Amino acid sequence: MALSTKDAAAALETTPRTLRKFLRSEGSGVGQGSRYSFNKQDVTRMKKRFIAWNEAHSRPAADEVEAPEAEAPETTDEEVTLSDEG
């Protein structure tokens, strides 16, 4: 049974767009009618290559990116005086 790009992407736990980027990076030609077509063996064979490629090309997660340190806002003498009164 032939699998579409959408089906193969689901099996690889990715999006069809990301799968197509991976296939183009490998120089894989487009299948019949300008569409990719896969079978289960194709997906099994490409899984390790895709995982390695995806790790190398994915953006770091938000919690892995160091955020710049926030500076404390500067206060003026007037602000300090007003806050001491209340």
N, CA, C and O atoms as a GROMACS GRO file, in nm:
protein
  344
    1MET      N    1   0.084  -0.118   0.000
    1MET     CA    2   0.000   0.000   0.000
    1MET      C    3   0.089   0.124   0.000
    1MET      O    4   0.182   0.133   0.079
    2ALA      N    5   0.060   0.217  -0.086
    2ALA     CA    6   0.137   0.341  -0.098
    2ALA      C    7   0.094   0.439   0.010
    2ALA      O    8  -0.024   0.453   0.042
    3LEU      N    9   0.194   0.508   0.066
    3LEU     CA   10   0.169   0.610   0.167
    3LEU      C   11   0.195   0.747   0.105
    3LEU      O   12   0.288   0.764   0.026
    4SER      N   13   0.113   0.843   0.141
    4SER     CA   14   0.134   0.980   0.095
    4SER      C   15   0.240   1.046   0.183
    4SER      O   16   0.284   0.989   0.282
    5THR      N   17   0.279   1.167   0.145
    5THR     CA   18   0.373   1.243   0.227
    5THR      C   19   0.314   1.267   0.365
    5THR      O   20   0.385   1.261   0.466
    6LYS      N   21   0.185   1.295   0.370
    6LYS     CA   22   0.117   1.318   0.498
    6LYS      C   23   0.124   1.193   0.586
    6LYS      O   24   0.151   1.203   0.706
    7ASP      N   25   0.100   1.076   0.527
    7ASP     CA   26   0.104   0.950   0.602
    7ASP      C   27   0.246   0.920   0.652
    7ASP      O   28   0.265   0.881   0.767
    8ALA      N   29   0.344   0.938   0.564
    8ALA     CA   30   0.483   0.912   0.601
    8ALA      C   31   0.529   1.009   0.709
    8ALA      O   32   0.600   0.970   0.801
    9ALA      N   33   0.488   1.135   0.698
    9ALA     CA   34   0.524   1.235   0.798
    9ALA      C   35   0.464   1.198   0.934
    9ALA      O   36   0.530   1.212   1.037
   10ALA      N   37   0.342   1.151   0.934
   10ALA     CA   38   0.279   1.110   1.060
   10ALA      C   39   0.355   0.993   1.122
   10ALA      O   40   0.372   0.988   1.244
   11ALA      N   41   0.400   0.900   1.040
   11ALA     CA   42   0.477   0.786   1.091
   11ALA      C   43   0.612   0.830   1.148
   11ALA      O   44   0.665   0.766   1.238
   12LEU      N   45   0.666   0.940   1.095
   12LEU     CA   46   0.794   0.992   1.143
   12LEU      C   47   0.774   1.100   1.250
   12LEU      O   48   0.871   1.160   1.297
   13GLU      N   49   0.650   1.124   1.288
   13GLU     CA   50   0.615   1.223   1.390
   13GLU      C   51   0.665   1.362   1.354
   13GLU      O   52   0.728   1.430   1.435
   14THR      N   53   0.636   1.402   1.231
   14THR     CA   54   0.674   1.535   1.183
   14THR      C   55   0.564   1.587   1.093
   14THR      O   56   0.459   1.525   1.080
   15THR      N   57   0.589   1.700   1.031
   15THR     CA   58   0.492   1.757   0.938
   15THR      C   59   0.530   1.719   0.794
   15THR      O   60   0.647   1.689   0.768
   16PRO      N   61   0.435   1.719   0.704
   16PRO     CA   62   0.468   1.691   0.564
   16PRO      C   63   0.571   1.790   0.509
   16PRO      O   64   0.658   1.752   0.431
   17ARG      N   65   0.562   1.916   0.549
   17ARG     CA   66   0.656   2.017   0.500
   17ARG      C   67   0.799   1.982   0.543
   17ARG      O   68   0.892   1.989   0.461
   18THR      N   69   0.817   1.945   0.669
   18THR     CA   70   0.951   1.909   0.718
   18THR      C   71   1.002   1.784   0.647
   18THR      O   72   1.120   1.777   0.613
   19LEU      N   73   0.916   1.688   0.623
   19LEU     CA   74   0.956   1.568   0.552
   19LEU      C   75   1.001   1.602   0.410
   19LEU      O   76   1.101   1.548   0.363
   20ARG      N   77   0.929   1.690   0.342
   20ARG     CA   78   0.969   1.728   0.206
   20ARG      C   79   1.103   1.800   0.206
   20ARG      O   80   1.185   1.779   0.116
   21LYS      N   81   1.127   1.885   0.306
   21LYS     CA   82   1.258   1.952   0.318
   21LYS      C   83   1.369   1.848   0.333
   21LYS      O   84   1.474   1.859   0.269
   22PHE      N   85   1.345   1.750   0.417
   22PHE     CA   86   1.443   1.642   0.437
   22PHE      C   87   1.469   1.568   0.307
   22PHE      O   88   1.584   1.543   0.272
   23LEU      N   89   1.364   1.533   0.236
   23LEU     CA   90   1.380   1.458   0.111
   23LEU      C   91   1.456   1.540   0.007
   23LEU      O   92   1.541   1.486  -0.064
   24ARG      N   93   1.428   1.669  -0.002
   24ARG     CA   94   1.502   1.754  -0.096
   24ARG      C   95   1.649   1.764  -0.055
   24ARG      O   96   1.737   1.767  -0.141
   25SER      N   97   1.676   1.770   0.076
   25SER     CA   98   1.815   1.782   0.121
   25SER      C   99   1.895   1.657   0.087
   25SER      O  100   2.017   1.663   0.069
   26GLU      N  101   1.827   1.545   0.078
   26GLU     CA  102   1.894   1.419   0.040
   26GLU      C  103   1.904   1.402  -0.111
   26GLU      O  104   1.967   1.309  -0.159
   27GLY      N  105   1.842   1.492  -0.184
   27GLY     CA  106   1.844   1.481  -0.329
   27GLY      C  107   1.746   1.378  -0.382
   27GLY      O  108   1.757   1.333  -0.496
   28SER      N  109   1.649   1.342  -0.300
   28SER     CA  110   1.547   1.246  -0.343
   28SER      C  111   1.457   1.311  -0.446
   28SER      O  112   1.402   1.419  -0.422
   29GLY      N  113   1.443   1.248  -0.558
   29GLY     CA  114   1.357   1.300  -0.662
   29GLY      C  115   1.212   1.285  -0.624
   29GLY      O  116   1.175   1.199  -0.543
   30VAL      N  117   1.130   1.368  -0.682
   30VAL     CA  118   0.987   1.360  -0.659
   30VAL      C  119   0.933   1.239  -0.734
   30VAL      O  120   0.979   1.204  -0.842
   31GLY      N  121   0.836   1.178  -0.673
   31GLY     CA  122   0.777   1.058  -0.734
   31GLY      C  123   0.688   1.091  -0.851
   31GLY      O  124   0.693   1.201  -0.907
   32GLN      N  125   0.607   0.997  -0.888
   32GLN     CA  126   0.520   1.008  -1.004
   32GLN      C  127   0.420   1.123  -0.987
   32GLN      O  128   0.361   1.140  -0.881
   33GLY      N  129   0.402   1.201  -1.093
   33GLY     CA  130   0.305   1.310  -1.090
   33GLY      C  131   0.343   1.421  -0.995
   33GLY      O  132   0.255   1.486  -0.939
   34SER      N  133   0.471   1.445  -0.976
   34SER     CA  134   0.521   1.550  -0.885
   34SER      C  135   0.479   1.527  -0.741
   34SER      O  136   0.466   1.622  -0.664
   35ARG      N  137   0.458   1.403  -0.704
   35ARG     CA  138   0.421   1.368  -0.566
   35ARG      C  139   0.512   1.257  -0.518
   35ARG      O  140   0.554   1.170  -0.594
   36TYR      N  141   0.542   1.263  -0.389
   36TYR     CA  142   0.618   1.154  -0.328
   36TYR      C  143   0.523   1.040  -0.298
   36TYR      O  144   0.406   1.061  -0.270
   37SER      N  145   0.575   0.920  -0.304
   37SER     CA  146   0.498   0.802  -0.269
   37SER      C  147   0.590   0.708  -0.194
   37SER      O  148   0.702   0.683  -0.237
   38PHE      N  149   0.543   0.656  -0.083
   38PHE     CA  150   0.624   0.571   0.004
   38PHE      C  151   0.551   0.442   0.035
   38PHE      O  152   0.429   0.432   0.019
   39ASN      N  153   0.627   0.345   0.081
   39ASN     CA  154   0.566   0.228   0.143
   39ASN      C  155   0.624   0.217   0.283
   39ASN      O  156   0.714   0.294   0.319
   40LYS      N  157   0.577   0.124   0.363
   40LYS     CA  158   0.621   0.114   0.502
   40LYS      C  159   0.771   0.089   0.514
   40LYS      O  160   0.836   0.138   0.606
   41GLN      N  161   0.826   0.012   0.420
   41GLN     CA  162   0.970  -0.016   0.424
   41GLN      C  163   1.051   0.111   0.398
   41GLN      O  164   1.157   0.130   0.458
   42ASP      N  165   1.002   0.198   0.309
   42ASP     CA  166   1.070   0.325   0.282
   42ASP      C  167   1.079   0.408   0.409
   42ASP      O  168   1.184   0.464   0.442
   43VAL      N  169   0.968   0.417   0.480
   43VAL     CA  170   0.963   0.497   0.602
   43VAL      C  171   1.056   0.438   0.708
   43VAL      O  172   1.127   0.512   0.777
   44THR      N  173   1.056   0.306   0.722
   44THR     CA  174   1.143   0.240   0.818
   44THR      C  175   1.290   0.268   0.786
   44THR      O  176   1.369   0.294   0.876
   45ARG      N  177   1.326   0.261   0.658
   45ARG     CA  178   1.465   0.283   0.617
   45ARG      C  179   1.510   0.428   0.637
   45ARG      O  180   1.626   0.452   0.668
   46MET      N  181   1.419   0.524   0.620
   46MET     CA  182   1.460   0.663   0.630
   46MET      C  183   1.451   0.718   0.772
   46MET      O  184   1.497   0.830   0.797
   47LYS      N  185   1.393   0.644   0.865
   47LYS     CA  186   1.368   0.697   0.999
   47LYS      C  187   1.495   0.746   1.070
   47LYS      O  188   1.496   0.858   1.121
   48LYS      N  189   1.600   0.666   1.074
   48LYS     CA  190   1.724   0.706   1.143
   48LYS      C  191   1.787   0.828   1.075
   48LYS      O  192   1.834   0.920   1.142
   49ARG      N  193   1.788   0.828   0.943
   49ARG     CA  194   1.845   0.941   0.869
   49ARG      C  195   1.764   1.068   0.896
   49ARG      O  196   1.820   1.176   0.914
   50PHE      N  197   1.632   1.053   0.899
   50PHE     CA  198   1.546   1.169   0.924
   50PHE      C  199   1.568   1.224   1.064
   50PHE      O  200   1.579   1.345   1.082
   51ILE      N  201   1.575   1.138   1.164
   51ILE     CA  202   1.595   1.183   1.302
   51ILE      C  203   1.726   1.260   1.314
   51ILE      O  204   1.729   1.366   1.376
   52ALA      N  205   1.833   1.208   1.255
   52ALA     CA  206   1.963   1.275   1.260
   52ALA      C  207   1.956   1.411   1.190
   52ALA      O  208   2.006   1.511   1.242
   53TRP      N  209   1.894   1.414   1.073
   53TRP     CA  210   1.881   1.539   0.997
   53TRP      C  211   1.797   1.639   1.076
   53TRP      O  212   1.834   1.757   1.085
   54ASN      N  213   1.687   1.595   1.132
   54ASN     CA  214   1.596   1.684   1.204
   54ASN      C  215   1.663   1.744   1.327
   54ASN      O  216   1.643   1.861   1.357
   55GLU      N  217   1.741   1.664   1.399
   55GLU     CA  218   1.812   1.716   1.516
   55GLU      C  219   1.914   1.821   1.475
   55GLU      O  220   1.933   1.920   1.546
   56ALA      N  221   1.979   1.800   1.363
   56ALA     CA  222   2.079   1.895   1.316
   56ALA      C  223   2.017   2.024   1.262
   56ALA      O  224   2.081   2.129   1.265
   57HIS      N  225   1.893   2.018   1.214
   57HIS     CA  226   1.831   2.133   1.151
   57HIS      C  227   1.720   2.198   1.232
   57HIS      O  228   1.663   2.298   1.189
   58SER      N  229   1.690   2.144   1.348
   58SER     CA  230   1.582   2.204   1.426
   58SER      C  231   1.633   2.318   1.510
   58SER      O  232   1.750   2.322   1.549
   59ARG      N  233   1.547   2.410   1.537
   59ARG     CA  234   1.582   2.524   1.622
   59ARG      C  235   1.586   2.476   1.766
   59ARG      O  236   1.514   2.384   1.804
   60PRO      N  237   1.671   2.540   1.848
   60PRO     CA  238   1.673   2.500   1.989
   60PRO      C  239   1.541   2.536   2.056
   60PRO      O  240   1.477   2.636   2.022
   61ALA      N  241   1.502   2.455   2.151
   61ALA     CA  242   1.378   2.480   2.224
   61ALA      C  243   1.393   2.607   2.306
   61ALA      O  244   1.504   2.648   2.340
   62ALA      N  245   1.282   2.668   2.338
   62ALA     CA  246   1.285   2.795   2.411
   62ALA      C  247   1.358   2.783   2.544
   62ALA      O  248   1.426   2.877   2.585
   63ASP      N  249   1.345   2.668   2.611
   63ASP     CA  250   1.412   2.654   2.740
   63ASP      C  251   1.561   2.625   2.726
   63ASP      O  252   1.633   2.627   2.825
   64GLU      N  253   1.608   2.600   2.604
   64GLU     CA  254   1.751   2.577   2.581
   64GLU      C  255   1.824   2.705   2.543
   64GLU      O  256   1.946   2.710   2.547
   65VAL      N  257   1.749   2.807   2.506
   65VAL     CA  258   1.808   2.934   2.465
   65VAL      C  259   1.824   3.021   2.589
   65VAL      O  260   1.731   3.038   2.667
   66GLU      N  261   1.944   3.075   2.605
   66GLU     CA  262   1.966   3.160   2.720
   66GLU      C  263   1.902   3.295   2.697
   66GLU      O  264   1.927   3.362   2.596
   67ALA      N  265   1.819   3.335   2.791
   67ALA     CA  266   1.755   3.465   2.782
   67ALA      C  267   1.849   3.571   2.835
   67ALA      O  268   1.922   3.547   2.932
   68PRO      N  269   1.849   3.688   2.774
   68PRO     CA  270   1.934   3.794   2.827
   68PRO      C  271   1.886   3.834   2.966
   68PRO      O  272   1.767   3.833   2.995
   69GLU      N  273   1.981   3.869   3.051
   69GLU     CA  274   1.945   3.907   3.187
   69GLU      C  275   1.871   4.039   3.184
   69GLU      O  276   1.912   4.134   3.116
   70ALA      N  277   1.762   4.044   3.257
   70ALA     CA  278   1.684   4.166   3.263
   70ALA      C  279   1.749   4.262   3.363
   70ALA      O  280   1.789   4.223   3.473
   71GLU      N  281   1.758   4.385   3.321
   71GLU     CA  282   1.814   4.486   3.411
   71GLU      C  283   1.702   4.545   3.494
   71GLU      O  284   1.590   4.562   3.447
   72ALA      N  285   1.733   4.577   3.620
   72ALA     CA  286   1.635   4.640   3.708
   72ALA      C  287   1.609   4.780   3.656
   72ALA      O  288   1.702   4.850   3.616
   73PRO      N  289   1.485   4.822   3.657
   73PRO     CA  290   1.455   4.957   3.610
   73PRO      C  291   1.518   5.060   3.704
   73PRO      O  292   1.522   5.042   3.826
   74GLU      N  293   1.566   5.166   3.645
   74GLU     CA  294   1.628   5.271   3.725
   74GLU      C  295   1.519   5.352   3.794
   74GLU      O  296   1.414   5.378   3.735
   75THR      N  297   1.544   5.392   3.919
   75THR     CA  298   1.450   5.477   3.990
   75THR      C  299   1.516   5.611   4.015
   75THR      O  300   1.638   5.621   4.028
   76THR      N  301   1.434   5.712   4.021
   76THR     CA  302   1.486   5.846   4.049
   76THR      C  303   1.470   5.875   4.197
   76THR      O  304   1.396   5.805   4.266
   77ASP      N  305   1.537   5.977   4.245
   77ASP     CA  306   1.524   6.016   4.385
   77ASP      C  307   1.379   6.050   4.418
   77ASP      O  308   1.331   6.022   4.528
   78GLU      N  309   1.310   6.112   4.322
   78GLU     CA  310   1.171   6.150   4.345
   78GLU      C  311   1.083   6.027   4.367
   78GLU      O  312   0.997   6.028   4.455
   79GLU      N  313   1.103   5.921   4.288
   79GLU     CA  314   1.025   5.798   4.304
   79GLU      C  315   1.051   5.735   4.439
   79GLU      O  316   0.958   5.683   4.502
   80VAL      N  317   1.175   5.738   4.484
   80VAL     CA  318   1.209   5.680   4.613
   80VAL      C  319   1.141   5.759   4.724
   80VAL      O  320   1.087   5.700   4.818
   81THR      N  321   1.143   5.892   4.716
   81THR     CA  322   1.080   5.977   4.816
   81THR      C  323   0.931   5.952   4.822
   81THR      O  324   0.873   5.945   4.930
   82LEU      N  325   0.866   5.939   4.705
   82LEU     CA  326   0.722   5.917   4.702
   82LEU      C  327   0.685   5.782   4.762
   82LEU      O  328   0.584   5.771   4.832
   83SER      N  329   0.764   5.681   4.736
   83SER     CA  330   0.730   5.549   4.788
   83SER      C  331   0.757   5.541   4.938
   83SER      O  332   0.694   5.458   5.004
   84ASP      N  333   0.846   5.621   4.993
   84ASP     CA  334   0.873   5.621   5.136
   84ASP      C  335   0.761   5.687   5.214
   84ASP      O  336   0.741   5.655   5.331
   85GLU      N  337   0.687   5.779   5.151
   85GLU     CA  338   0.582   5.851   5.220
   85GLU      C  339   0.457   5.767   5.241
   85GLU      O  340   0.383   5.790   5.337
   86GLY      N  341   0.432   5.670   5.153
   86GLY     CA  342   0.306   5.600   5.155
   86GLY      C  343   0.305   5.480   5.235
   86GLY      O  344   0.203   5.412   5.244
   0.00000   0.00000   0.00000
